[in-house]
Amino acid sequence: MTSTTGAAETTGTLQELARRHLWMHFTRMSAYDQVDVPIIVRGEGCYVYDEHGKRYLDGLSALFCVNIGHGRGDIAQAGADQARELGFFTNWSYAHPRAIELATRIAALAPGDLNRVFFTSGGSEAVESALKLARQYFKLAGHPNKTKVIAREIAYHGTSLGALSATGITGLREPFEPLTPGGRHVPATNSYRLPEGVTEAWFAESIAEKIEFEGPDTVAAVILEPVQNAGGCFTPPEGYFQRVREICDRYDVLLISDEVICAWGRLGEWFGAQRYGYQPDIVTTAKGLTSAYAPMGAMIVSDRVAEPFLEGTNSFMHGFTFAGHPVCAAVAMANLDAFENEGVVDNVRANEGAFRAMLESLRELPIVGDVRGAGYFHAIELVKDQETKESFDDEESETLLRGFLSGELYRRGLICRADDRGDPVIQLSPPLIAGPEQFEEIEQILRPILIEAGERMRVEDEHRGQRYVERRG
Ligand SMILES: Cc1ncc(COP(=O)(O)O)c(C=O)c1O
């Protein structure tokens, strides 16, 4: 990446300016020294186009976001109309019609008594808000030591320092230590790599054990995604969430369902908790709420948890200037209108079987170890050996994912995620308007690339073996 010194050089091609001035998130900037920065300029339905006019199938809904699909004029118009009427007013001590209407609509869609909506500008802010709410809730209830949060290993719950204490990815935490105190972690529900000597029931029991170990009087909340994204779409085993709910009730611990990805139809229901039949105390969400046509998140709180904050001189001592922004709220309303009028959630339910069947058909390739997920949210775990489930080591993962798959998938026109925050996976999470035509296109790109990846890794393995023999000899 070009570094800048002195006065900003503001002329050049988009490529040059990107290299000089744009700081991309979670990005090895030097990776673009030799290759172009991918610059996406427009989108339509399930497809986006780069600066050269090349078309890509957006198999990731941008970043698990654009649930309704790209390029919707009606949703853009709703934002424009609102900007003209009331461009901005805050939710700090004031309300405005769109925030009220949206909060009401979310409360009606959310399960059970999740009736109180606190808006944010994104997912990390929603998680941050939930963790702070849990702490203040227990202070008001006379349990000031209940401050810790239990999350799962490898789970991603955001990057702000509070949310980061729940995020369970060492590489994301380490550069910022010491973190906000109180984050504790239990195993993810990785049924594919279930440790010897335990059953799947252990996943939920490990939460009870952790609470006992820490001391129930010190634990405020358990935060879990309905399907865990990082690590590759870990689904809950049968009865997992029912048991977690029992554990939370037993120890007086709040259950936060982090649905930044899993709400808004992603799993074929409005909320992920509905898919798995459990009742959270708090839901955190963002992304698909507006299909990312405007940045917005929300924390949705049960009547029971909200109640102490509504009494006397109490208030939740927390807020963000832009949260509940009227333009974002209007966009969210238009997005939800489109969802309802066009049966978007039904589309996921109707087609998830075909999506899954296409992915399952890839199991015949030796590099495919596991296929897992729910709705339009799936991962393929890549392995060295299907039989033994042997995974790739760090160096091999680097060669496989960053050295080949990421670039090659993009080059052949498929946007998806090749990720190794746990074992190496490819993740697919297409817009919820996708159907068999897009699944076929995904397969046509993915299958030959996975065959080639398997072949390359076999050859790489032989070379490594050769080098090892030579070194020893
Ligand atoms: C489950 C979960 N929680 C929180 C976040 C953080 O959201 P944001 O990037 O909008 O801050 C994400 C982002 O992907 C997420 O997937």
PDBQT file of the ligand as one rigid body, heavy atoms in Angstrom, charges set to zero:
ROOT
HETATM    1  C1  LIG A 501     -22.970 -11.727  15.863  1.00  0.00    +0.000 C 
HETATM    2  C2  LIG A 501     -22.374 -10.371  15.662  1.00  0.00    +0.000 A 
HETATM    3  N1  LIG A 501     -22.351  -9.510  16.679  1.00  0.00    +0.000 NA
HETATM    4  C3  LIG A 501     -21.855  -8.273  16.533  1.00  0.00    +0.000 A 
HETATM    5  C4  LIG A 501     -21.308  -7.849  15.347  1.00  0.00    +0.000 A 
HETATM    6  C5  LIG A 501     -20.767  -6.464  15.209  1.00  0.00    +0.000 C 
HETATM    7  O1  LIG A 501     -21.548  -5.702  14.347  1.00  0.00    +0.000 OA
HETATM    8  P1  LIG A 501     -20.989  -4.389  13.644  1.00  0.00    +0.000 P 
HETATM    9  O2  LIG A 501     -19.910  -4.805  12.701  1.00  0.00    +0.000 OA
HETATM   10  O3  LIG A 501     -22.202  -3.810  12.955  1.00  0.00    +0.000 OA
HETATM   11  O4  LIG A 501     -20.488  -3.489  14.720  1.00  0.00    +0.000 OA
HETATM   12  C6  LIG A 501     -21.304  -8.722  14.258  1.00  0.00    +0.000 A 
HETATM   13  C7  LIG A 501     -20.725  -8.318  12.974  1.00  0.00    +0.000 C 
HETATM   14  O5  LIG A 501     -20.596  -9.071  12.043  1.00  0.00    +0.000 OA
HETATM   15  C8  LIG A 501     -21.846 -10.025  14.414  1.00  0.00    +0.000 A 
HETATM   16  O6  LIG A 501     -21.849 -10.894  13.407  1.00  0.00    +0.000 OA
ENDROOT
TORSDOF 0
